Amino acid sequence: MLLFRKSQWDSYPEKMAMLEGGLPVSRNSKLFQLSPVLDDNDLLRMDSRLDNVRIANMKTPVILDPRHYLTKLINHHFHVLALHQGQDAVRNEIRQQFWIPNLRVVTSQTFYTSDGVLPDCRVEPQQRSFSIVGMDYFAPMEVSVGRRHEKRYGVLFTCMTTRAIHLEVAHSLTKDRDYRGRYSANLRGADKELHDQEALTENMNSKGIKWNFISPSAPHMGGS
């Protein structure tokens, strides 16, 4: 709370002094349209039409300057908290507690600086297509087999060089079917089985097949 107050005094000293003195914010101020008010803790908040909302922060969100360093830290915090989801998800979480002018620009800058370096295979121009691939599963999809209903899964292979894709159908998620190429980062069971079977591992190595996992919540390592 003290950090919020300090950032507001750093960014809006004249407005804060006027409100503390009981004076309204000038109509020429960029904050005028936000109907700024001071709460019991002398925090600058936006007065809104959400009087019936039970959560206080949503009713009167704290106003922060988009250029202040604290605002950048808050954006990064919610970026991590949202597990690096899309910008809309991050903005939605922020707006439940704070009102930051030009928030779209701020979150875009945060996403840009948070992205990691692409792996070598994504920027190597001389690789043949599908020499190095990323792989993941999606769905499941329910299909009819006679009178039964069974699940099928889509397998997505992505060329790390050209970003071309290839789709396959997986009939099961059991480990004995994973050996055909299930390289997704969450397939720990298949990875353990491969390492436990020396003959299969040697066969893969002889054909130049190398199995790698990317770190959780690090899509840039997969070329995204």
C-alpha positions, 0 to 999 in steps of 0.5 A: 500500500505504501508503494502504491502511494509513493508511486502515485505521488511520484507520478501525480504530485499536483493531483494528489495534493489537490485531492488531499486539500479537498479540491477537485482535479482540474478538467484539463487533467488526463485523470479527470475522466476517471473521477479520481478520489482518495480512499481512507488510506489516501490511495488514489482510486477511480470512482466507477459505476460498480457500486453493487460489486462486493469486491472493493478493488473492482469497485474502485481500482487503484490508479497507477501511472503506466510509465512508473517502474512499479507498474512494470513490476505489477504487469510482470507479476500478473504475466507470470501469475497467468502462466504466460497466457495471452495479453487479454487474460493478463489485462483482465486480471490487472483490471480487477485491482488496478486502473492503468491508462494505456494498459494495452501498450504496457502489457504489450511491452511486458510480453515483448521483453518477457519472451525468451531467445528462440532456439538455434533450430528456429533460426537455422536457414539450412535445415531440411523441413521436419529435420527437427520437430516439435510435437504435442497432443490435442483434443480428445475427440470422441468417435464411434467404433461399432456400438462403442464410443472411444477417444482419439487424440490429435498429434501435431508435428511442427517443423521447427525451421519452416513452421509447417505442420503435420497431423496424425491420429493417436488411438490411445495414450498408453505408453506402448503407442507413444514410441512412434514419436510422442515428444510432448513436454508432459509425456514423462511416462513414455520418456521413462520407458524409452530410457529404461529400454536400452535397445530401443534407445540405441535404435533411435540414436542410430537413426539420428533421433534425439528426444528433448523436453522443453521446460514447463511454461517456456514456449519460446524453447519450442520455437513459439 
